């Protein structure tokens, strides 16, 4: 197979994106984006079948010569497969969801360019080329977010740009350590010197900001409210996670040697555990479907960082597997939320309810994805979390940190329980319960299921949630994950007694038995009666929805002030950064004015001096001779005295 095939996933979306900008007719750009993204996916599958491909051409003559070097190997090519798959599904979904909206030519151009730039970042074999694609992704993020709000886009690129600056410094430090920008020539560097530790931390900041780890997450909930939902399904839900965790994995596995229970390992596990708990606690109290999903998109990154941070092969594999699983079910959840918004014209949970009968496909796919993210067996989310749990328990054998591994395990398991509680609220409020307020005026009076172009992506993703759970070892682990992580033990050592096929069969049998008991018993025979409320007419506001299930959490001792500060954005480091920037700008403005006044004063004195001196120059010869005589006398006095 020719290595030139590596160029097509990069440049095909680039050319198609330019064409989308130039095509004014409706329908053509939508079809073009679907065809090109599907072609990129097929090319990615072909690349995946090759063991390794390397494309190299001379590029820059600086620093001894830098090549335009692309490389696909097992890890990068499997990421490329799913990256292009999500791109195709989002393009297909957008054809209906985005219909009739403004700036569609820009939207599809940005979408295709994002797929191309992401493919380039995955395949790049040197850091200079990687930074070109990585920087392009930051600019494209700004473009996609600007479709919702320029203020939001500015916030997003500020956070990502600051982290990318740290990443560039890390690349320079890494070059100082290794003497090369070629990724495949970097051996694992020991984290023993201040320079290597600094390089690791700076590179880690860039990767975690891309993945959306706390505290680099604050643009994501804001983006969920204002940006188009397909953008959320593409970036924070899938592509950003694939890119960020792919980079973090390579930092910990290929570029450096991360030792379990070392200081940097503990730092990663602290960040991961904190992200899990803090984000899911924020999700519990949200009243907007999109904000709730966005906080879960942040929370799930914590599991990936925790797994990779352990340095234990099974947990690292679990973190990478969870990266893939999260991209699948989180995209499905955002697309399901988009279907609800498309029909109801709102994502306010107080205005939703009872949509399960009206939108059955959306409900079923959303429910499957909700069970997956909650870690309920036999869905895919359970298996990846199980591997992370196993790795954290294995971490206890290394010693050196006492029983800290128990804290990491409790954080992961407690976070999973809170995730399930949060989605019980969300599913009930959106699909099962009744709304506590009237729907918006522009909502459909009788909502129905969305069209095929929107349901097909949701069904595909929900099917992957089931298939990657039931056949976890046979499909994703054996085909994609295990070959990407060195030192992984045999499956018997970490699967234990867990058999997904057997568990699935038992669950199905249990459901069938429960259904038979329900149908044969009298429990379903009940009498309905109208409640007496003093003659008042029942309004939506009088009904109890599931929105306020966990509002009492706000009143817990110590949490109320934290929630209040978080909702007022007092914990948003971007806002604090803006305050600092404004303060610095004000100080510089004051100093600038002071310097300006000083210079103006000096100029004014110079003008006055000039005017005063001009009176001494009258043009009369006798006056000049007198001044010469006075000067001569003064010189004589100076020399004589």
TATA-V804274 format. One record per residue. N is the residue number from 0. SS is DSSP state (H for helix, E for strand, C for the rest). Layout:
n: {N | N}
ss: {SS | SS}
//
This chain:
n: {0 | 1 | 2 | 3 | 4 | 5 | 6 | 7 | 8 | 9 | 10 | 11 | 12 | 13 | 14 | 15 | 16 | 17 | 18 | 19 | 20 | 21 | 22 | 23 | 24 | 25 | 26 | 27 | 28 | 29 | 30 | 31 | 32 | 33 | 34 | 35 | 36 | 37 | 38 | 39 | 40 | 41 | 42 | 43 | 44 | 45 | 46 | 47 | 48 | 49 | 50 | 51 | 52 | 53 | 54 | 55 | 56 | 57 | 58 | 59 | 60 | 61 | 62 | 63 | 64 | 65 | 66 | 67 | 68 | 69 | 70 | 71 | 72 | 73 | 74 | 75 | 76 | 77 | 78 | 79 | 80 | 81 | 82 | 83 | 84 | 85 | 86 | 87 | 88 | 89 | 90 | 91 | 92 | 93 | 94 | 95 | 96 | 97 | 98 | 99 | 100 | 101 | 102 | 103 | 104 | 105 | 106 | 107 | 108 | 109 | 110 | 111 | 112 | 113 | 114 | 115 | 116 | 117 | 118 | 119 | 120 | 121 | 122 | 123 | 124 | 125 | 126 | 127 | 128 | 129 | 130 | 131 | 132 | 133 | 134 | 135 | 136 | 137 | 138 | 139 | 140 | 141 | 142 | 143 | 144 | 145 | 146 | 147 | 148 | 149 | 150 | 151 | 152 | 153 | 154 | 155 | 156 | 157 | 158 | 159 | 160 | 161 | 162 | 163 | 164 | 165 | 166 | 167 | 168 | 169 | 170 | 171 | 172 | 173 | 174 | 175 | 176 | 177 | 178 | 179 | 180 | 181 | 182 | 183 | 184 | 185 | 186 | 187 | 188 | 189 | 190 | 191 | 192 | 193 | 194 | 195 | 196 | 197 | 198 | 199 | 200 | 201 | 202 | 203 | 204 | 205 | 206 | 207 | 208 | 209 | 210 | 211 | 212 | 213 | 214 | 215 | 216 | 217 | 218 | 219 | 220 | 221 | 222 | 223 | 224 | 225 | 226 | 227 | 228 | 229 | 230 | 231 | 232 | 233 | 234 | 235 | 236 | 237 | 238 | 239 | 240 | 241 | 242 | 243 | 244 | 245 | 246 | 247 | 248 | 249 | 250 | 251 | 252 | 253 | 254 | 255 | 256 | 257 | 258 | 259 | 260 | 261 | 262 | 263 | 264 | 265 | 266 | 267 | 268 | 269 | 270 | 271 | 272 | 273 | 274 | 275 | 276 | 277 | 278 | 279 | 280 | 281 | 282 | 283 | 284 | 285 | 286 | 287 | 288 | 289 | 290 | 291 | 292 | 293 | 294 | 295 | 296 | 297 | 298 | 299 | 300 | 301 | 302 | 303 | 304 | 305 | 306 | 307 | 308 | 309 | 310 | 311 | 312 | 313 | 314 | 315 | 316 | 317 | 318 | 319 | 320 | 321 | 322 | 323 | 324 | 325 | 326 | 327 | 328 | 329 | 330 | 331 | 332 | 333 | 334 | 335 | 336 | 337 | 338 | 339 | 340 | 341 | 342 | 343 | 344 | 345 | 346 | 347 | 348 | 349 | 350 | 351 | 352 | 353 | 354 | 355 | 356 | 357 | 358 | 359 | 360 | 361 | 362 | 363 | 364 | 365 | 366 | 367 | 368 | 369 | 370 | 371 | 372 | 373 | 374 | 375 | 376 | 377 | 378 | 379 | 380 | 381 | 382 | 383 | 384 | 385 | 386 | 387 | 388 | 389 | 390 | 391 | 392 | 393 | 394 | 395 | 396 | 397 | 398 | 399 | 400 | 401 | 402 | 403 | 404 | 405 | 406 | 407 | 408 | 409 | 410 | 411 | 412 | 413 | 414 | 415 | 416 | 417 | 418 | 419 | 420 | 421 | 422 | 423 | 424 | 425 | 426 | 427 | 428 | 429 | 430 | 431 | 432 | 433 | 434 | 435 | 436 | 437 | 438 | 439 | 440 | 441 | 442 | 443 | 444 | 445 | 446 | 447 | 448 | 449 | 450 | 451 | 452 | 453 | 454 | 455 | 456 | 457 | 458 | 459 | 460 | 461 | 462 | 463 | 464 | 465 | 466 | 467 | 468 | 469 | 470 | 471 | 472 | 473 | 474 | 475 | 476 | 477 | 478 | 479 | 480 | 481 | 482 | 483 | 484 | 485 | 486 | 487 | 488 | 489 | 490 | 491 | 492 | 493 | 494 | 495 | 496 | 497 | 498 | 499 | 500 | 501 | 502 | 503 | 504 | 505 | 506 | 507 | 508 | 509 | 510 | 511 | 512 | 513 | 514 | 515 | 516 | 517 | 518 | 519 | 520 | 521 | 522 | 523 | 524 | 525 | 526 | 527 | 528 | 529 | 530 | 531 | 532 | 533 | 534 | 535 | 536 | 537 | 538 | 539 | 540 | 541 | 542 | 543 | 544 | 545 | 546 | 547 | 548 | 549 | 550 | 551 | 552 | 553 | 554 | 555 | 556 | 557 | 558 | 559 | 560 | 561 | 562 | 563 | 564 | 565 | 566 | 567 | 568 | 569 | 570 | 571 | 572 | 573 | 574 | 575 | 576 | 577 | 578 | 579 | 580 | 581 | 582 | 583 | 584 | 585 | 586 | 587 | 588 | 589 | 590 | 591 | 592 | 593 | 594 | 595 | 596 | 597 | 598 | 599 | 600 | 601 | 602 | 603 | 604 | 605 | 606 | 607 | 608 | 609 | 610 | 611 | 612 | 613 | 614 | 615 | 616 | 617 | 618 | 619 | 620 | 621 | 622 | 623 | 624 | 625 | 626 | 627 | 628 | 629 | 630 | 631 | 632 | 633 | 634 | 635 | 636 | 637 | 638 | 639 | 640}
ss: {C | C | C | C | H | H | H | H | H | H | H | H | H | H | H | H | H | H | H | H | H | H | C | C | C | C | C | H | H | H | H | H | H | H | H | H | H | H | H | H | H | H | H | H | H | H | H | H | H | C | C | C | E | E | E | E | E | E | E | E | C | H | H | H | C | E | E | E | E | E | E | E | C | H | H | H | H | H | H | H | H | H | H | H | H | H | H | H | H | H | H | H | H | H | H | H | H | C | C | C | C | C | C | H | H | H | H | H | H | H | H | H | H | H | H | H | H | H | H | H | H | H | H | E | C | E | H | H | H | H | H | H | H | H | H | H | H | H | H | H | H | H | H | H | H | H | C | C | C | H | H | H | H | H | H | H | H | H | H | H | H | H | H | H | H | H | H | H | H | H | H | H | H | H | H | H | H | H | C | C | C | E | H | H | H | C | C | C | E | E | C | C | C | H | H | H | H | H | H | H | H | H | H | H | H | H | H | H | H | H | H | C | C | C | C | C | C | H | H | H | H | H | H | H | H | H | C | C | H | H | H | H | H | H | H | H | H | H | H | H | H | H | H | H | H | H | H | H | H | H | H | H | H | H | H | E | E | C | C | C | C | C | H | H | H | H | H | H | H | H | H | H | H | H | H | H | H | H | H | H | H | H | H | H | C | C | C | E | H | H | H | H | H | H | H | H | H | H | H | H | H | H | H | H | H | H | H | H | H | H | C | C | H | H | H | H | H | H | H | H | H | H | H | H | H | H | H | H | H | H | H | H | H | H | H | H | H | H | H | H | H | H | H | H | C | C | C | E | H | H | H | C | C | C | C | C | C | C | C | H | H | H | H | H | H | H | H | H | H | H | H | H | H | C | C | C | C | C | C | H | H | H | H | H | H | H | H | H | H | H | H | H | H | H | H | C | C | C | C | C | C | C | C | H | H | H | H | H | H | H | H | H | H | H | H | H | H | H | H | H | H | H | H | H | H | H | H | H | H | H | H | H | C | C | C | C | C | C | C | C | C | C | C | C | C | C | C | C | C | C | C | H | H | H | H | H | H | H | H | H | H | H | H | H | H | H | H | H | H | H | C | C | H | H | H | H | H | H | H | H | H | H | H | H | C | C | C | C | C | C | H | H | H | H | H | C | C | C | C | H | H | H | H | H | H | H | H | H | H | H | H | H | H | H | H | H | H | H | H | H | C | C | C | C | C | C | C | C | C | C | C | C | C | C | C | C | C | C | C | H | H | H | C | C | C | C | C | C | C | C | H | H | H | H | H | C | C | C | H | H | H | H | H | H | H | H | H | C | C | C | C | C | H | H | H | H | H | H | H | H | H | H | H | H | H | H | H | H | H | H | H | H | H | H | H | H | H | H | H | H | H | H | H | H | H | H | H | H | H | H | H | H | H | H | H | H | C | C | C | C | H | H | H | H | H | H | H | H | H | H | H | H | H | H | H | H | H | H | H | H | C}
//
